[in-house]
Protein backbone atom coordinates (compact mmCIF):
# COMPACT_ATOMS: atom_id res chain seq x y z
CA UNK A 1 0.00 0.00 0.00
CA UNK A 2 1.22 3.52 -0.74
CA UNK A 3 1.14 6.37 1.77
CA UNK A 4 -1.14 8.29 -0.58
CA UNK A 5 -3.75 5.53 -0.14
CA UNK A 6 -3.91 5.94 3.66
CA UNK A 7 -7.19 7.34 4.92
CA UNK A 8 -8.10 9.24 8.07
CA UNK A 9 -8.14 6.90 11.05
CA UNK A 10 -5.55 4.46 9.68
CA UNK A 11 -3.20 3.15 12.40
CA UNK A 12 0.39 3.24 11.19
CA UNK A 13 3.82 2.45 12.56
CA UNK A 14 6.62 4.98 12.15
CA UNK A 15 10.29 4.29 11.43
CA UNK A 16 11.21 5.11 15.05
CA UNK A 17 8.81 2.42 16.37
CA UNK A 18 6.01 4.73 17.51
CA UNK A 19 2.38 4.24 16.50
CA UNK A 20 0.28 6.98 14.93
CA UNK A 21 -3.25 7.56 13.66
CA UNK A 22 -3.58 9.39 10.33
CA UNK A 23 -5.71 12.51 10.81
CA UNK A 24 -6.19 13.65 7.19
CA UNK A 25 -6.97 12.34 3.71
CA UNK A 26 -4.21 14.32 1.99
CA UNK A 27 -1.42 13.07 -0.28
CA UNK A 28 2.20 14.08 -0.58
CA UNK A 29 5.37 14.30 1.48
CA UNK A 30 3.75 15.04 4.85
CA UNK A 31 0.68 13.73 6.64
CA UNK A 32 -1.14 14.99 9.71
CA UNK A 33 -1.06 12.35 12.45
CA UNK A 34 -1.71 11.78 16.14
CA UNK A 35 1.58 10.28 17.30
CA UNK A 36 1.81 8.06 20.38
CA UNK A 37 5.41 8.62 21.51
CA UNK A 38 6.90 10.11 24.68
CA UNK A 39 3.75 12.23 24.66
CA UNK A 40 0.63 11.95 22.53
CA UNK A 41 0.53 14.87 20.13
CA UNK A 42 -0.85 15.84 16.74
CA UNK A 43 1.42 17.16 14.02
CA UNK A 44 2.93 16.58 10.62
CA UNK A 45 5.02 13.50 9.92
CA UNK A 46 7.06 12.81 6.80
CA UNK A 47 5.39 10.20 4.61
CA UNK A 48 8.71 8.38 4.23
CA UNK A 49 8.74 7.79 8.02
CA UNK A 50 5.56 5.68 7.76
CA UNK A 51 6.67 2.05 7.40
CA UNK A 52 3.56 -0.07 8.14
CA UNK A 53 -0.20 0.29 8.21
CA UNK A 54 -2.17 -1.98 10.53
CA UNK A 55 -5.10 -3.67 8.79
CA UNK A 56 -7.02 -6.31 10.70
CA UNK A 57 -4.23 -6.47 13.27
CA UNK A 58 -1.64 -7.32 10.60
CA UNK A 59 1.20 -4.95 9.60
CA UNK A 60 1.15 -4.20 5.87
CA UNK A 61 4.39 -2.67 4.45
CA UNK A 62 4.16 0.80 2.94
CA UNK A 63 5.52 1.66 -0.51
CA UNK A 64 6.85 5.18 -1.01
CA UNK A 65 6.72 7.32 -4.14
CA UNK A 66 9.87 8.46 -5.93
CA UNK A 67 9.29 11.98 -4.64
CA UNK A 68 9.01 10.78 -1.03
CA UNK A 69 12.24 8.78 -1.33
CA UNK A 70 13.99 11.76 -2.93
CA UNK A 71 12.97 13.95 0.04
CA UNK A 72 14.18 11.26 2.44
CA UNK A 73 17.60 11.25 0.76
CA UNK A 74 17.78 15.06 0.90
CA UNK A 75 16.94 15.10 4.62
CA UNK A 76 19.47 12.36 5.38
CA UNK A 77 22.21 14.32 3.57
CA UNK A 78 21.37 17.45 5.59
CA UNK A 79 21.23 15.83 9.03
CA UNK A 80 23.79 13.01 8.73
N, C-alpha and C positions, 0 to 999 in steps of 0.2 A: 504494500500500500504506500502511496506517496503522501507527503505531508499536506499537499494541497487537497487531498481527499478527506482529511480529518474534519469532523464536524464538531460543533459546540457540544460539550459534555463528554467528549472522548477522553478516556483515561490513558495517559501516555507515561513512558519512562524516559527520563533524560539521561544524557551521557554521564552525568556525575552520580547517577544512581537514585536520584530523587524522583518521586511521582508528581504528576501534574494533571490538571483537568483543563482541556482546551475551552476557552471562554468566547471564541469568535468563530465565524465561518469564512474568514478571509483566506487569501492565498499569498504566497511570497516568501520572503526571507525571514520574517518575524511573525510570531503568533502571540496573541494574548492568552495567558494561562494563569491559573491558580496553582502555585507551586507549593508542595509540601516538603520543606527543607528544614533548616534550623528554626525557621518561623514559617507560618503559612502566609503567603502574600500573593497578590495579583500583579502581574507585570508582563512585559514582553520577553519572549525567549526566542533565540535564534532557531529557525526551523532545522538547521543541521545538527542541533543538540538533541533533537527528538530521535530516539533510536528504536523504540517499540511502541505499539498501541495495544492495549489490552482489549481483546474481543472474546467474550464468553469465558473469561478467566485465563485465556491463552495469550502469550506475548507474540504479536505479529511484527516482524521486522519492517522498518520503514525504509523506503527508497527515496533518495534525494535527487532534486533536479540538478542539471549542470550549473545553473546559476547559484544554487545553494552551496554546492561543493566549491565553486569558485570563491564565494564569500568566506567559506570556512578556511580555505587556503590563505586568503588575504589576511584574515584575523590571526591565524597561526604565525604568519611571517611577522606581523606587527608585535605580538606579545611573546614570542618565543625567541 
